[in-house]
Amino acid sequence: MKRKGRWKALLAAAAVALMAGGCQKGVPSVSETQEPVIYTRPQMMVIAVTERNRYEQIYTDEIWNATVEDGRTFEEYLLSEVRIFLENMKTMTLLAGEREITLSTGEQDRVRRLARNYYSELSREEIEYMGISEEDVVVLYEDYHIANKVVEKLTEGLDLEVSDSEAKVITIRTAKFQDRGTADTAYGRLLEEGSDFSAVIRELTGESPEERSIGRGEEGPALEEAAFSLAAGQISSVVEQDDGFYLIQCVSDYDMDATRERKAQIYKERKNWAFQQIYGQFQAEHKVTIPDEVWAEVTFESGENVETSDFFLLYQKEFGN
């Protein structure tokens, strides 16, 4: 039995499926085929085992005692996420085929080298437990890579740029007061020469101010407007919001590293949104479903010495994020 964790990131990063395979022109839609297009059990087990082990490494085997909000065990939840991931990945290959997006010879060579690397690191027990061949790994890496390529191709040329201003991250200290009188008293004290923000707040409230980094859209409008108008070292006047009264001290009016990270995150979210406008419609018209009787063969049972968890890590090392 085993784990959960980065599925949300993966599904989001590749628009619910950063995958793909060497699709050929003219791939029929699912509705035109006699049977749904699916992966084999060994191929599905690669992804299931990867996520099982990755989660257990992060959260220990205690994760299998946890339940999610709808009452399912974490194992049930994770298996359902893996199933959705695989169904979406296959849908992505169909979209790639429709848009005539394929892997170049160079990309195919890199994928095969990557598959060979992954497979060579598996123990005999791991190979037997998953029932896989090196060619199974090639199929998965091809699909995963072409899905990423689909995302890039279908969003290239769109205006997704993020300005420094909208991504800007600052660091502030805030003190919250329940009544205006105490907040005004604190502000008056802070106007005195040589006053120390943290010391004054502790004296009047018995608590230290909270220091945190914020970006636009993460705080109430009044607090955000006041915070982003400050230069480093400056202190705001009393800011009133629905939950109380605040005083703000700006520690840093531009966190370069955090701003760079937030800029990349906003860009990723915009690309995801743009891609989903295309993918969502295609997915609705090309339903891929792994039959229950086929999915029932994918299990976390046994395999205690099966520890492989680097399927996606190796991909990232080869191709980046």
C-alpha positions in Angstrom: 0.0 0.0 0.0 1.3 3.5 -0.5 1.0 7.3 -1.2 -0.2 10.7 -2.6 1.2 14.2 -3.1 2.2 15.7 -6.3 -0.7 14.6 -8.4 -2.3 18.0 -8.2 0.8 19.6 -9.5 1.2 17.1 -12.3 -2.4 17.2 -13.4 -2.3 20.9 -13.3 1.1 21.4 -14.8 0.2 19.5 -17.9 -3.4 20.5 -17.8 -4.7 17.4 -16.1 -2.3 15.3 -18.2 1.2 16.2 -19.1 1.6 13.2 -21.2 1.7 11.9 -24.6 2.8 9.3 -27.1 3.9 9.1 -30.7 0.4 9.6 -32.1 0.1 9.2 -35.8 -2.1 11.4 -38.0 -5.7 10.2 -38.2 -6.0 8.6 -34.8 -9.7 7.8 -34.4 -11.7 9.4 -31.7 -12.8 7.1 -28.9 -16.4 7.3 -30.1 -15.2 5.8 -33.4 -13.4 2.8 -31.9 -14.9 -0.5 -30.9 -13.1 -0.5 -27.6 -11.7 2.3 -25.4 -8.0 3.1 -25.8 -6.2 2.1 -22.6 -2.9 1.2 -21.1 -1.8 -2.3 -20.2 -1.7 -3.4 -16.6 2.1 -3.2 -16.4 2.1 0.3 -17.8 -0.5 1.4 -15.3 1.4 -0.2 -12.5 4.4 1.9 -13.3 2.5 5.1 -12.5 0.6 3.6 -9.5 3.8 2.2 -7.9 5.7 5.5 -8.5 3.0 7.5 -6.7 2.5 4.9 -3.9 6.2 4.9 -3.1 6.7 8.7 -3.5 3.9 9.4 -1.0 5.1 6.9 1.5 8.6 8.3 1.4 7.2 11.7 2.2 4.5 10.8 4.8 5.7 7.3 6.0 3.4 4.3 5.9 1.1 6.2 8.3 -0.5 7.8 5.2 -2.4 4.6 4.6 -4.3 5.1 7.9 -5.6 8.4 6.7 -9.0 9.2 5.1 -9.9 12.0 2.8 -12.9 14.3 3.2 -15.4 12.0 1.4 -14.6 9.1 3.7 -12.4 7.1 1.3 -9.1 5.7 2.5 -6.0 7.5 1.2 -5.2 4.4 -0.8 -8.6 4.5 -2.5 -8.2 8.2 -3.2 -4.7 7.8 -4.6 -5.7 5.0 -6.9 -8.6 7.1 -8.2 -6.2 9.9 -8.9 -3.8 7.6 -10.8 -6.7 6.4 -12.9 -7.8 9.9 -13.8 -4.2 10.8 -14.6 -3.9 7.8 -17.0 -7.2 8.5 -18.7 -6.3 12.1 -19.2 -2.8 11.2 -20.5 -4.4 8.9 -23.2 -6.8 11.7 -24.1 -3.8 13.9 -24.6 -2.4 11.5 -27.1 -5.6 11.7 -29.1 -5.5 15.5 -29.0 -1.9 15.3 -30.2 -3.0 13.1 -33.1 -5.8 15.4 -34.1 -3.5 18.4 -34.1 -0.7 16.4 -35.9 1.7 17.0 -33.0 4.4 14.3 -32.9 7.8 13.6 -31.4 10.9 14.4 -33.5 13.5 11.7 -34.1 15.7 13.4 -31.6 12.9 13.4 -29.0 12.2 9.8 -29.6 15.9 8.9 -29.1 16.0 10.8 -25.8 12.8 9.1 -24.7 14.2 5.7 -25.4 17.4 6.5 -23.6 15.4 7.7 -20.7 13.3 4.6 -20.6 16.5 2.4 -20.8 17.9 4.4 -17.8 14.7 3.9 -15.8 14.4 0.3 -16.6 18.1 -0.5 -15.9 17.7 0.8 -12.3 14.8 -1.5 -11.5 15.5 -4.6 -9.4 14.3 -8.0 -10.7 11.7 -8.0 -8.0 10.4 -4.6 -9.2 10.2 -5.7 -12.8 8.3 -8.9 -11.9 6.0 -7.1 -9.5 4.9 -4.6 -12.1 5.2 -7.1 -15.0 6.9 -4.5 -17.2 9.2 -4.5 -20.1 11.5 -1.7 -21.3 9.0 -1.1 -24.1 6.3 -0.4 -21.6 8.4 2.4 -20.1 9.0 3.8 -23.6 5.3 4.0 -24.2 4.7 5.9 -21.0 7.5 8.3 -21.5 6.5 9.0 -25.1 2.9 9.8 -24.0 4.1 11.9 -21.1 6.5 13.9 -23.3 4.0 14.4 -26.1 1.4 15.7 -23.6 3.9 18.3 -22.5 4.5 19.2 -26.1 0.8 19.5 -26.8 0.5 22.1 -23.9 3.4 24.1 -25.4 2.2 23.9 -28.9 -1.4 24.9 -28.2 -0.4 27.8 -26.0 2.5 29.3 -27.9 1.9 32.7 -29.3 -0.6 33.6 -26.6 0.1 36.7 -24.5 0.7 35.1 -21.1 3.5 37.4 -19.9 3.4 38.5 -16.2 4.8 41.9 -15.2 7.0 42.4 -12.3 4.4 44.7 -10.8 1.7 42.1 -10.6 4.0 39.4 -9.5 5.8 41.5 -6.9 6.3 40.0 -3.5 7.0 42.1 -0.4 7.7 41.2 3.3 5.7 42.9 6.0 5.1 42.8 9.7 1.5 43.2 10.8 -0.2 43.8 14.2 -3.9 43.3 14.6 -6.1 45.1 17.1 -9.7 44.4 18.0 -10.5 48.1 18.8 -9.6 51.3 17.1 -8.5 53.0 20.4 -5.6 50.6 21.0 -4.6 50.7 17.4 -4.5 54.5 17.5 -2.4 54.4 20.7 0.1 52.0 19.1 0.3 54.2 16.0 1.0 57.3 18.1 3.8 55.5 20.0 5.3 54.4 16.7 5.5 58.0 15.5 7.9 58.7 18.4 11.5 59.0 17.4 13.5 55.8 17.9 10.4 53.6 18.5 10.7 49.9 17.6 7.7 48.4 15.9 8.0 44.9 17.4 8.7 46.2 20.9 5.7 48.6 20.9 3.3 46.0 19.6 4.5 43.4 22.2 4.1 46.0 25.0 0.5 46.9 24.0 -0.8 43.5 22.9 1.4 41.0 24.6 2.1 39.4 21.2 4.8 39.8 18.6 3.8 41.1 15.2 3.4 38.6 12.4 6.0 38.7 9.7 5.2 37.3 6.3 5.6 37.7 2.5 2.6 38.6 0.4 1.7 39.1 -3.2 -1.1 41.0 -4.7 -4.5 39.4 -4.3 -3.5 37.5 -1.2 -4.8 39.9 1.4 -7.9 42.1 2.0 -8.0 45.1 -0.4 -7.4 47.7 2.3 -4.4 45.9 3.8 -2.9 45.2 0.4 -3.2 48.8 -0.8 -1.6 50.1 2.4 1.2 47.4 2.4 2.2 47.9 -1.3 2.3 51.7 -0.9 5.1 51.4 1.8 8.8 51.6 1.2 11.2 49.4 3.3 11.1 50.5 6.9 7.9 52.6 6.7 4.9 52.1 8.9 1.3 52.5 7.8 -1.4 54.4 9.6 -4.2 52.3 11.1 -5.9 50.1 8.4 -9.4 49.0 9.0 -10.8 45.8 7.7 -13.8 43.6 8.5 -11.9 41.5 11.0 -10.2 44.3 12.9 -7.6 47.1 12.8 -4.1 46.7 11.5 -0.7 48.4 11.6 1.8 47.4 9.0 5.6 47.8 8.8 7.3 47.1 5.5 10.4 44.9 6.0 11.2 44.6 2.3 9.4 46.3 -0.6 10.8 43.9 -3.1 11.7 40.3 -2.6 13.5 39.4 -5.8 13.7 35.7 -5.4 10.1 35.3 -4.2 8.9 37.6 -7.0 10.7 35.5 -9.6 9.0 32.4 -8.2 5.6 33.9 -8.1 6.0 35.3 -11.6 6.7 31.7 -12.8 3.7 30.4 -10.9 1.3 33.0 -12.3 2.6 32.3 -15.8 2.1 28.5 -15.3 -1.5 29.1 -14.1 -2.3 31.3 -17.1 -0.9 28.7 -19.5 -2.9 26.0 -17.7 -6.1 28.1 -18.0 -5.5 28.8 -21.7 -4.8 25.2 -22.4 -7.8 24.0 -20.5 -10.1 26.0 -22.8 -8.9 23.8 -25.6 -8.4 20.6 -23.8 -11.7 20.7 -21.8 -13.8 20.8 -25.0 -11.8 18.1 -26.6 -12.0 15.9 -23.5 -15.8 16.2 -23.4 -16.0 15.0 -27.0 -13.4 12.2 -26.7 -14.1 10.3 -23.5 -11.5 7.8 -22.5 -12.4 5.5 -19.7 -10.4 2.6 -18.2 -13.0 -0.2 -17.7 -13.6 -1.2 -14.1 -12.6 -4.8 -14.8 -9.3 -3.7 -16.2 -8.6 -1.1 -13.5 -9.4 -3.8 -10.8 -6.1 -5.4 -11.8 -4.1 -2.3 -10.5 -3.4 -2.8 -6.8 -1.1 -1.7 -4.0 -1.1 -5.2 -2.5 2.2 -6.7 -1.5 5.4 -5.5 -3.2 7.0 -4.5 0.1 10.5 -4.4 -1.4 9.3 -2.5 -4.5 10.7 1.0 -3.8 11.0 2.6 -7.2 9.7 6.2 -7.2 11.7 8.2 -9.7 9.7 7.8 -13.0 8.8 11.5 -13.1 12.1 12.7 -11.4 14.1 11.1 -14.2 11.9 12.8 -16.8 12.4 16.2 -15.2 16.1 15.7 -15.2 16.1 14.9 -18.8 13.6 17.4 -20.1 13.1 19.9 -17.3 9.7 20.9 -15.8 
